[in-house]
Amino acid sequence: MLPGLFLLVLPLATYAQDQRCYPKAPNAFQVRISLRAALGDKAYVWDRSEDYLFRSMVAWAMRSSLQDENFIASSVKLCNITKRISFWFVVINTTDSSVVPESKVEMAIRKQRNRINSAFLLNDNTLEFMQIVPTLNAPPESSITVWLVVFGVISGLVLVGLSFLIVSSMRRHREKKKTPKQIVDSEGVNEITEGIENTVYSDKEDLKCGQVNGVYVHDDGENVTPM
């Protein structure tokens, strides 16, 4: 009697659990998968084995996030599966058969989103959790930041050196471009200045030697008009 009653109750319990998963049910999530868009001609067939892999990945994410080893593939219930690879799922707590709150499932999936995508060769756009908005991944830290700084410093020094060479070259070019007239005028001025200096110097030397400049000496036969 008891074994027969147990066999009768077990399908009813399973049926009751399955009733927790339906479109827009509390704590349920919808998933859409686009194999053709992601893989093109290399798209694989989504079958029951893929369903099992999906349930296993979600259960693994729950175990990893909540540190609870009680989650297994059968803890994830799928429903309303369509040929275009769309379905709903809920996660059942195996300890008390309650539905795991949406917030905990969302947190677990967010943490392991990349690992779940990688298991199916998909990404956030081709494996969509409709109730979970994808978060932007933090940009990877650049391992060449130091090299960029060094390169910038070296480039700056090179630019400074080139600028100095260009300015120096322009100055030399301007000096070479001076007209012959400017050079002659400059030399003429120098010669005149030197001539004047020599004349003054010669007069001074004559005076020192007792010689009188002939300009100021009158001839002996020339009468001097008395005052």
Order of alpha helices (4+ residues) and beta strands (2+ residues): alpha-beta-alpha-alpha-beta-beta-alpha-alpha-beta-alpha-alpha
